[in-house]
Amino acid sequence: MRLAKYLASAGVASRRASEQLILGGAVTIEGAVVTDPAREVGPEDAVAVEGAPVRLGQERAVYAVNKPAGVVSTAADPQGRPTVVSLVPSDLRLYPVGRLDIDTTGLILLTNDGELAHGLTHPRFEVHKTYRAIVHNPPVGKAALDALREGVKLDSGPAAPARVKRIDADTLEITIHEGRKRQVKQMCERVGHPVKQLQRIRFGPLELGGLRPGQWRRLSTREIDALASAGSAARRSEASSPAAPPKRRRG
């Protein structure tokens, strides 16, 4: 198993974050610093991160959290702001699956399973996520809806077509499969309806449900398997169409 995958499977961090730890010189094998994320690791190898031993086989956990506004989507914050990880009392080393802006509320996942996080958030095969947006300048007309459904141009390039449902004159449900920074906010702004409030209500097969702001619940094995299957289905879809640009796929 490659070192970055080993750390992610052991719950140290997501695959990408594990790669950064390795490149930064924080990881040793048999006491020697290793900076190659692709280094092969076996069960007999003594792996440590910043001096702390790392072993596979720890308990896998995933939590659904209704993130309130004002809470950052990180495990720690140098500015001392409340973090989404601090909302869940657990002795496990948890970290968020993806991010929500500090003023965006709703469903976010916490896990110690780096492989699951990788399968749900990698840019090549992101799982669908649904947001409820309350916007300025109502009502949202047909031209704006059509533009969102066709794919609007963002700072980072054209967005993939979104699924959009108008719930009220000023309220939309928008489903995307990409994960660009502030993507939904940029999309709405491009069509003349800047976002007033934004809430994520669905992540793959998982819905926010009745969780109130700040509440959390631990997912069942069946729910975790459904999330893992969603990521696997997205990877199979991506692999079956190699000619399609990765960020333009529907997942």
C-alpha positions in Angstrom: 0.0 0.0 0.0 1.3 3.5 -0.8 2.2 5.7 2.1 -0.4 8.4 1.5 -3.2 5.8 1.2 -1.9 4.1 4.4 -2.1 7.3 6.4 -5.6 8.0 5.0 -6.8 4.5 5.7 -5.4 4.8 9.3 -7.5 7.9 9.8 -4.6 10.3 10.0 -6.0 12.7 7.4 -7.6 12.8 4.0 -5.5 11.5 1.1 -4.5 15.0 0.0 -3.7 16.2 3.5 -1.7 13.0 4.1 0.4 13.8 1.0 1.1 17.2 2.4 2.2 15.7 5.7 4.6 13.4 3.9 6.0 16.1 1.6 6.5 18.3 4.7 8.7 15.8 6.4 6.3 14.9 9.2 6.3 11.1 8.4 8.9 8.5 9.3 9.2 4.8 8.5 11.5 2.9 10.9 12.6 6.2 12.3 13.7 7.7 8.9 11.9 10.6 7.3 10.1 9.7 4.1 8.9 12.4 1.7 7.6 10.2 -1.1 3.8 9.7 -0.9 4.0 6.7 -3.3 6.5 4.8 -1.0 5.2 1.3 -0.5 4.3 0.4 3.1 3.7 -3.1 4.6 2.0 -4.1 7.9 5.4 -4.8 9.4 6.7 -1.2 8.8 6.8 1.2 11.8 5.1 4.3 10.5 4.9 7.5 12.6 3.5 11.0 12.1 5.3 13.7 14.1 6.6 10.9 16.3 3.2 9.3 17.0 2.9 5.7 15.8 0.2 5.0 13.1 -1.5 1.7 12.7 -4.3 0.4 10.5 -7.5 -1.2 11.7 -9.0 1.5 13.9 -12.7 2.0 14.2 -14.3 3.7 11.2 -16.7 6.5 12.0 -18.7 9.1 9.9 -20.8 11.8 11.5 -23.4 14.1 9.8 -23.4 17.6 11.2 -25.7 20.6 10.6 -23.1 23.3 10.5 -24.3 26.6 11.9 -23.1 30.0 10.4 -19.9 31.3 12.0 -18.3 27.8 12.3 -15.4 27.0 10.1 -15.1 23.7 8.3 -11.7 22.7 9.6 -10.3 20.5 12.4 -8.5 23.5 13.9 -8.4 27.3 13.4 -5.4 29.5 14.1 -7.8 32.5 14.6 -9.6 30.6 17.4 -13.0 30.5 15.7 -15.3 27.5 16.5 -14.7 24.5 14.2 -17.1 22.0 12.9 -15.0 19.2 14.5 -15.4 20.8 17.9 -19.2 20.2 17.6 -18.8 16.4 17.9 -17.5 15.0 21.2 -15.3 12.1 20.1 -11.9 10.7 21.0 -11.4 9.8 17.3 -9.3 12.0 15.1 -12.0 13.4 12.8 -11.8 15.9 9.9 -14.3 17.4 7.5 -15.2 15.9 4.2 -14.9 19.0 2.0 -15.7 22.5 3.1 -18.6 24.9 3.6 -18.0 28.7 3.7 -18.2 30.1 7.2 -21.6 31.7 6.5 -23.0 28.7 4.7 -25.0 26.3 6.9 -26.2 22.7 6.6 -24.9 19.2 6.0 -21.2 18.4 6.4 -19.6 15.1 7.1 -16.8 14.3 9.6 -14.9 11.1 9.4 -11.6 9.4 10.3 -11.8 7.4 7.0 -9.4 9.1 4.6 -10.2 6.7 1.7 -14.0 7.5 2.0 -13.2 11.2 2.1 -11.1 10.9 -1.0 -13.8 9.0 -2.8 -16.4 11.7 -2.0 -14.3 14.8 -2.7 -11.7 14.2 -5.3 -12.2 16.7 -8.2 -12.3 14.0 -10.8 -15.4 12.3 -9.4 -17.2 14.4 -6.9 -20.6 13.2 -5.7 -23.7 15.3 -6.2 -24.5 17.8 -3.5 -27.7 19.8 -3.2 -28.0 23.4 -1.8 -31.0 25.5 -0.9 -30.3 29.2 -1.8 -32.3 32.2 -0.9 -31.3 34.9 -3.4 -31.6 38.6 -4.0 -33.7 40.2 -6.8 -36.7 37.9 -7.0 -38.4 36.4 -8.8 -35.9 34.2 -10.5 -36.9 34.0 -14.1 -36.7 31.4 -16.8 -33.6 32.9 -18.4 -31.6 32.7 -15.1 -32.8 29.1 -14.6 -31.9 28.1 -18.1 -28.4 29.6 -17.7 -27.8 27.7 -14.5 -29.0 24.5 -16.1 -26.7 25.0 -19.2 -23.6 25.9 -17.1 -22.5 29.5 -16.4 -19.0 30.8 -16.8 -17.1 31.2 -13.5 -13.7 32.8 -12.6 -12.2 29.3 -12.9 -13.9 28.4 -16.2 -17.3 27.2 -17.3 -19.4 25.4 -14.6 -20.9 22.0 -15.5 -24.7 22.1 -16.0 -26.6 22.1 -12.7 -29.9 20.6 -11.7 -32.1 23.5 -10.6 -35.5 23.7 -9.0 -37.3 26.9 -8.2 -39.0 26.4 -4.8 -40.2 30.0 -4.4 -39.8 33.4 -6.1 -36.5 33.8 -4.2 -35.5 30.2 -3.3 -33.7 27.7 -5.5 -32.5 24.1 -5.0 -29.3 23.6 -6.9 -27.5 20.3 -7.3 -23.9 20.3 -8.5 -21.2 17.6 -8.8 -18.1 19.9 -8.8 -16.6 21.3 -5.8 -15.1 24.7 -6.7 -14.7 27.4 -4.1 -17.9 29.4 -3.6 -19.3 27.7 -6.7 -23.1 28.1 -6.0 -22.6 31.7 -4.9 -20.7 32.5 -8.0 -23.3 30.8 -10.2 -26.2 32.7 -8.7 -24.3 36.0 -8.9 -23.5 35.4 -12.6 -27.3 35.2 -13.4 -28.1 38.3 -11.4 -29.3 36.8 -8.2 -26.6 37.0 -5.5 -27.1 34.6 -2.6 -28.5 35.9 0.7 -28.5 32.5 2.5 -27.1 29.2 1.5 -27.7 25.8 3.1 -26.5 22.4 2.0 -29.3 19.9 2.4 -28.0 16.8 0.7 -24.6 15.1 0.1 -24.8 12.1 -2.2 -27.5 9.8 -0.8 -27.5 11.5 2.6 -30.0 14.2 3.5 -29.8 16.8 6.3 -33.2 15.7 7.6 -34.3 17.0 11.0 -30.8 17.9 12.4 -31.0 21.4 14.0 -28.0 23.8 13.7 -25.1 22.5 15.7 -26.6 19.0 16.1 -24.9 15.8 14.8 -25.5 12.1 14.5 -23.3 9.2 13.8 -24.1 7.4 10.6 -25.1 3.7 10.5 -23.0 1.1 8.6 -25.7 1.1 5.9 -25.4 4.8 5.4 -21.6 4.7 5.3 -21.8 1.9 2.7 -24.2 4.0 0.6 -21.8 7.0 0.7 -18.9 4.7 -0.3 -21.0 3.3 -3.1 -21.8 6.8 -4.4 -18.1 7.6 -4.6 -17.4 4.3 -6.3 -20.2 4.9 -8.8 -18.8 8.3 -9.6 -15.3 6.8 -10.1 -16.7 4.1 -12.4 -18.5 6.8 -14.4 -15.4 8.9 -14.7 -13.3 5.9 -15.8 -15.8 4.9 -18.4 -15.5 8.2 -20.3 -11.8 9.1 -20.4 -12.3 11.7 -23.2 -14.5 13.9 -21.0 -12.8 16.7 -19.1 -12.8 15.6 -15.4 -14.5 18.7 -14.0 -17.2 18.7 -16.6 -18.4 15.2 -15.7 -21.8 14.7 -14.0 -20.2 12.2 -11.6 
